Amino acid sequence: MPYIRIREAAELLGVSDDTVRRWIDDGALTAELDASGRKVLDGAALAAFARANASAAPKDPLGIGSSARNRFAGLVTDVIVDGVMAQVEIQCGPLTVVSLMSSQSVRELGLEPGSVAVAVVKATTVIVETPKGIS
């Protein structure tokens, strides 16, 4: 089960460290102590909290160069493995991104609820819509 430090949780949720600490103090989140005595959050519980309280998109934690500009950092909230294929949901701030991939990829990437991940979208077709009546 993945554990997330308070600073990392704050970045993933798009809030300050102090806000995460207040949520812990208020009982909205439950913290545990790691082997070094630092407060950490259960990744799966944080993923459920992120889904229920989605706000701004988090900063991309990977910091790597890429030709894909559509990068959505977040927490894995659900993984459904069915034979050869799997469905992975990632809560990226207020957005939920769903990816279909091989079950082998899920295993190799170690994806499970509470894992930190970045959904990268590179497409040749992007549809843009506006409200009716705007020209």
C-alpha positions in Angstrom: 0.0 0.0 0.0 1.5 3.4 -1.0 2.1 6.1 1.6 2.2 9.7 0.7 4.1 12.4 2.7 2.1 15.6 3.7 4.1 17.8 1.3 3.4 15.4 -1.7 -0.2 15.1 -0.7 -0.5 18.9 -0.7 1.0 19.2 -4.2 -1.3 16.4 -5.5 -4.4 18.0 -4.1 -3.4 21.6 -5.1 -3.3 23.0 -1.6 -0.7 24.0 1.0 1.0 21.7 3.5 -0.9 23.6 6.2 -4.2 22.8 4.7 -3.4 19.1 4.7 -2.3 19.4 8.3 -5.6 21.1 9.2 -7.6 18.3 7.4 -5.6 15.8 9.6 -6.3 17.8 12.7 -10.0 18.1 11.8 -10.3 14.4 11.1 -10.9 14.7 7.4 -7.7 12.8 6.7 -5.9 10.2 8.9 -2.1 10.3 9.2 0.2 7.5 10.4 3.9 7.6 11.3 6.4 6.1 8.9 9.6 4.3 10.0 11.3 7.7 10.4 8.6 9.1 12.5 7.2 11.4 9.8 3.5 11.8 9.2 2.3 10.0 6.1 -1.1 9.4 4.5 -2.4 6.1 3.2 -2.4 6.5 -0.6 -5.8 4.8 -1.1 -7.5 6.9 1.5 -5.9 10.0 0.0 -7.2 8.9 -3.5 -10.7 8.6 -2.1 -10.4 12.0 -0.4 -9.1 13.5 -3.7 -12.0 12.1 -5.6 -14.6 13.5 -3.1 -12.9 16.9 -2.8 -11.5 17.5 -6.3 -10.2 21.1 -6.8 -7.3 22.5 -8.8 -5.1 20.3 -11.0 -1.8 19.3 -9.2 1.7 20.1 -10.5 3.4 17.4 -12.6 5.7 15.5 -10.2 7.8 13.9 -12.9 9.5 17.0 -14.3 10.7 15.3 -17.4 10.8 16.6 -21.0 8.1 15.4 -23.3 6.6 16.4 -26.6 3.1 15.8 -25.2 1.7 19.0 -23.7 -1.4 17.5 -22.2 -0.1 16.0 -18.9 -2.4 15.4 -15.9 -0.8 14.6 -12.6 -2.9 12.9 -10.0 -3.7 9.9 -7.8 -4.9 6.5 -9.1 -8.3 6.1 -7.6 -9.4 2.8 -9.2 -7.8 -0.1 -11.1 -10.0 -2.8 -12.7 -8.0 -5.8 -14.1 -9.9 -8.2 -16.3 -7.8 -10.8 -18.0 -5.4 -9.2 -20.5 -6.8 -5.6 -20.2 -7.2 -3.1 -17.3 -9.0 0.2 -16.7 -7.2 2.8 -14.6 -8.8 5.9 -13.2 -6.6 8.9 -12.1 -8.1 11.8 -10.2 -6.2 14.9 -11.6 -7.5 17.8 -9.5 -11.1 18.3 -10.7 -10.6 15.9 -13.6 -10.9 12.2 -13.8 -8.8 10.6 -16.5 -9.5 7.0 -17.5 -6.9 4.9 -19.3 -7.3 1.4 -20.9 -4.1 -0.6 -20.9 -2.7 -4.1 -20.6 -2.9 -5.8 -17.3 0.9 -6.4 -17.7 1.4 -2.6 -17.9 -0.6 -2.2 -14.6 1.7 -4.7 -12.9 4.9 -3.3 -14.4 4.0 0.3 -13.3 2.8 -0.9 -9.9 -0.5 1.0 -10.3 -3.0 0.7 -7.4 -5.3 3.1 -5.7 -3.2 5.7 -4.0 -0.3 5.5 -6.5 1.0 8.8 -7.9 0.7 8.9 -11.7 0.7 11.3 -14.7 -1.7 10.7 -17.5 -0.1 11.9 -20.8 -2.5 12.5 -23.7 -1.1 13.0 -27.2 -3.7 13.1 -29.9 -3.9 14.4 -33.5 -7.5 15.3 -33.0 -8.8 17.6 -30.2 -12.4 18.8 -30.3 -13.1 22.2 -28.9 -16.6 23.2 -27.9 -18.2 26.5 -26.8 -21.6 27.3 -25.4 -24.4 27.8 -28.0 -24.7 31.4 -29.2 -21.1 32.4 -28.8 -19.3 33.3 -32.1 
